[in-house]
Every structure is written in structure tokens, then in C-alpha cells.
Amino acid sequence: MITTDPTLQTNASRGQVQSALAESSSRTGADFHYLLKVAERESHMRSTAQAPNSSAAGVFQFNEQTWLAMVKQSGAKFGLGTEASEISSGPGGRQEVSDPAARQAILAERNDPRLAALMAGQLANQNRSYLQKHLGRPVSDGEVYAAHIFGAGGALKLINAADGSPDQAAASVLPTAARANHNLFYSRHQPRTAEQVMARLDSIAGGPSPAMPAPAGPTPAANFMQVADDSSFDARPTAAAVPVPLARPSNLLTPDTSTALAEFTIS
């Protein structure tokens, strides 16, 4: 029987979270500095962070469906084989757990910084592989972060627009995501272009690593609302992309700090 670990209600220290990120980087091969920047952006590295307007929780603000999908797919690799066996795919690809207590316990594990970091590393690798496969070139951390927010298929749409039609309004490419992330897609109510939105994401995920001291008091998460916009999550193994031309350059812009909280879905 799967039961909820009561220790997961206690916030881990920043040092514990950093150790979890280092382990994830070592075991999954995901870049440590990328994981650090995303963890800082999504939750200020608070293991018990909970979005007030969505189901997102934990250091990486996994929502319920994303977490269940990742545990089902990769749980056995990281010691969650029993939990993975409890999860099944229902109508429309929704991940389901028949036992309510087991479901609650599995979702509570999002607050374990070690497990959350391992799953985040695995997800980042899958998104990177998906984008490299479809773009035919290496991708930047900002492009991987775009997949974290919009889903791999949504990120691919935005990247292709930034590369091929850079002046196109990003909101016309990902309208659902734009409605959920006004501060990312608009500047003083003026639409940002696809190139500008990608540059902002590059500046977040590809910029300097955040300073380590903890904030002076409770700070709300500053992440973007994660929306899979007409996208697909391709978790199948893919061949490594052949390094060809350099990834799209990153024109750094200063990101807004007043952003919405996360809700990431896999379609």
C-alpha cells in the first residue's frame, strides 16, 4: 500500500535542493545550471511551493497530469516502480490512479526535491531530444525552457516562427499560451514577436545562474503559466541530433518578474 510521507510537508533547505539538482544532473545528464535556473524561476527553490491557482506543486511546479505521466514513464528508473504500476492511461490520454490514497501519495512526492529534480532532468532531456530531432540542430536552454512551458510541440511552433517569421506576433502562434501568459507575450499591451518571446526565454534559461542566498521571507513563485498549446509530448527514444549549424542566437532581454503560476499539461 502506498502512503503519503509526512516529511514531504516540510520545506527542504536550499542546500538540499541544490544537492538534489546535482544528483539529477549526474544521473540524467541534464545540465546542472539549467536545472538551477528553472528551479529558481519556478519556485524560488522551495520544495513545498504550491500554486494558488493551479495544481502545480514542488520545486519544478509539476502539475498533477505531468507528474503522473512522468512517474508512469520513468518512475521505475528512479525507485518508483510500485507507484508507476498504479498509474494507467484513461480516455484522452489522462493519467489515472484508481486508489485515491495512492494517488494522493504519488502526487505528494512532487514535494520531494530529489524525485522532482530527477523527473525534471528526465523531462528536459526528452524535450531537448524532441526539439533537436525536429529542428535538425542543437538547441539552446531557452528553447528547452520553452518546451517546459508550452509543451514540446508548442515550443517547436514558436521556435519555427522565430526562425522563419521573426516579426510574427507570438500570440498568433500560441494563442492559448498567450492568454495564460500576458506578461510574456505582451509589453504594455503591445504584442511581442515570436523572436522577442524566444529571446526573453533565452535570457531566463541561458542567463547567469541565480545567487544562492535564500530570500528574506516568503516569496511567491514567479514562473510562467505552463500550457501545452496544440502540442504533443514525444517521449519515445530519439537518435541524437547531428551537430550542424549553431543554435539560434539568444538576444538577451530583461524578463518581467510579475508572471503567472504554472499549469503544464501533456497532450
ZAMARGU-4260 file (C-alpha; in steps of 0.2 Angstrom, whole numbers, plus 5000, padded with zeros to 4 digits):
<rodrens>
0) 5000/5000/5000 | 5007/5017/4995 | 5005/5030/5009 | 5010/5049/5010 | 5026/5053/5018
5) 5023/5066/5031 | 5040/5073/5030 | 5036/5079/5012 | 5026/5093/5020 | 5042/5101/5027
10) 5051/5113/5016 | 5069/5107/5011 | 5084/5119/5013 | 5091/5127/4998 | 5107/5116/5001
15) 5096/5100/5000 | 5088/5106/4984 | 5105/5110/4976 | 5111/5093/4981 | 5096/5086/4973
20) 5099/5096/4957 | 5117/5090/4957 | 5111/5072/4958 | 5099/5074/4944 | 5112/5081/4933
25) 5124/5067/4937 | 5111/5053/4934 | 5101/5060/4920 | 5114/5071/4911 | 5104/5086/4911
30) 5114/5102/4913 | 5115/5107/4932 | 5114/5126/4928 | 5099/5124/4918 | 5090/5114/4932
35) 5096/5128/4944 | 5089/5142/4934 | 5072/5133/4931 | 5070/5128/4949 | 5074/5146/4955
40) 5062/5153/4942 | 5048/5141/4945 | 5048/5140/4964 | 5062/5150/4971 | 5069/5133/4975
45) 5055/5129/4988 | 5051/5111/4989 | 5034/5113/4996 | 5029/5128/4984 | 5011/5127/4979
50) 5002/5137/4965 | 4987/5145/4972 | 4978/5145/4955 | 4983/5128/4948 | 4988/5110/4953
55) 5006/5114/4951 | 5017/5110/4966 | 5035/5107/4971 | 5052/5114/4966 | 5048/5112/4947
60) 5030/5115/4949 | 5024/5099/4941 | 5005/5099/4939 | 4996/5083/4943 | 4995/5076/4925
65) 5013/5079/4921 | 5019/5071/4937 | 5008/5056/4934 | 5014/5054/4916 | 5032/5056/4921
70) 5031/5043/4936 | 5022/5031/4925 | 5035/5033/4911 | 5051/5034/4922 | 5047/5030/4939
75) 5054/5013/4939 | 5071/5020/4934 | 5071/5031/4950 | 5064/5019/4963 | 5046/5022/4960
80) 5041/5006/4951 | 5027/5002/4963 | 5020/5020/4960 | 5022/5018/4942 | 5012/5002/4942
85) 4997/5011/4950 | 4995/5023/4935 | 4985/5019/4920 | 4981/5029/4904 | 4962/5034/4903
90) 4951/5042/4890 | 4960/5056/4881 | 4977/5050/4887 | 4973/5056/4905 | 4984/5048/4918
95) 4973/5039/4932 | 4976/5031/4949 | 4961/5020/4955 | 4965/5021/4973 | 4963/5039/4980
100) 4975/5036/4994 | 4989/5030/4982 | 4985/5045/4970 | 4987/5057/4984 | 5003/5049/4990
105) 5011/5049/4972 | 5006/5067/4970 | 5014/5072/4987 | 5031/5065/4980 | 5032/5081/4970
110) 5037/5089/4986 | 5052/5078/4987 | 5066/5089/4979 | 5076/5073/4974 | 5062/5065/4965
115) 5056/5081/4957 | 5074/5085/4951 | 5076/5068/4944 | 5060/5069/4934 | 5064/5087/4929
120) 5081/5081/4922 | 5072/5067/4913 | 5059/5079/4905 | 5072/5092/4900 | 5082/5078/4891
125) 5066/5072/4882 | 5061/5090/4877 | 5079/5093/4870 | 5079/5077/4860 | 5062/5080/4853
130) 5067/5098/4848 | 5084/5093/4841 | 5076/5079/4831 | 5063/5090/4823 | 5074/5105/4821
135) 5089/5096/4815 | 5102/5106/4825 | 5107/5108/4843 | 5095/5118/4854 | 5098/5132/4867
140) 5092/5131/4885 | 5080/5144/4881 | 5072/5133/4868 | 5071/5118/4881 | 5063/5130/4893
145) 5050/5135/4880 | 5046/5116/4879 | 5044/5116/4898 | 5031/5130/4897 | 5022/5126/4881
150) 5025/5108/4878 | 5037/5101/4866 | 5025/5104/4851 | 5021/5121/4856 | 5039/5126/4858
155) 5043/5119/4841 | 5029/5130/4833 | 5036/5146/4842 | 5054/5142/4838 | 5050/5139/4819
160) 5041/5155/4819 | 5055/5164/4827 | 5067/5157/4814 | 5056/5159/4799 | 5045/5173/4803
165) 5053/5183/4817 | 5041/5198/4816 | 5025/5187/4818 | 5016/5190/4834 | 5019/5176/4846
170) 5001/5176/4852 | 4996/5171/4834 | 5007/5156/4835 | 5002/5150/4853 | 4985/5159/4857
175) 4981/5148/4872 | 4998/5151/4880 | 4997/5169/4876 | 4980/5171/4886 | 4988/5162/4901
180) 5005/5172/4900 | 5000/5190/4896 | 5017/5197/4903 | 5027/5186/4892 | 5018/5188/4876
185) 5014/5207/4878 | 5023/5223/4883 | 5012/5237/4888 | 4998/5228/4879 | 5008/5228/4863
190) 5011/5210/4856 | 5028/5204/4856 | 5035/5195/4841 | 5040/5177/4841 | 5058/5182/4841
195) 5056/5193/4856 | 5047/5180/4866 | 5061/5167/4862 | 5074/5180/4867 | 5066/5183/4884
200) 5066/5164/4887 | 5084/5163/4882 | 5088/5177/4894 | 5080/5167/4908 | 5086/5149/4905
205) 5103/5154/4897 | 5107/5169/4908 | 5118/5169/4923 | 5114/5156/4937 | 5104/5164/4951
210) 5113/5169/4968 | 5112/5156/4981 | 5106/5166/4997 | 5088/5162/5002 | 5076/5177/5000
215) 5072/5187/5016 | 5054/5180/5018 | 5041/5170/5009 | 5041/5174/4990 | 5028/5169/4978
220) 5034/5158/4963 | 5037/5169/4948 | 5035/5156/4934 | 5026/5157/4918 | 5009/5148/4916
225) 5014/5132/4908 | 5002/5127/4894 | 5003/5114/4881 | 4996/5124/4866 | 4991/5112/4852
230) 5007/5102/4856 | 5012/5084/4858 | 5024/5076/4871 | 5035/5064/4862 | 5043/5053/4875
235) 5049/5040/4863 | 5068/5037/4862 | 5076/5048/4848 | 5093/5047/4840 | 5105/5061/4844
240) 5104/5075/4833 | 5119/5078/4821 | 5128/5094/4826 | 5126/5106/4812 | 5124/5124/4812
245) 5124/5133/4828 | 5108/5135/4838 | 5098/5151/4835 | 5107/5166/4844 | 5100/5172/4860
250) 5096/5191/4860 | 5095/5194/4879 | 5081/5205/4886 | 5077/5209/4904 | 5062/5197/4909
255) 5047/5203/4918 | 5046/5197/4936 | 5027/5198/4938 | 5022/5182/4929 | 5008/5169/4932
260) 5009/5152/4941 | 5011/5136/4932 | 5000/5123/4924 | 5008/5111/4912 | 4999/5098/4903
265) 5004/5084/4891 | 4993/5081/4876
</rodrens>
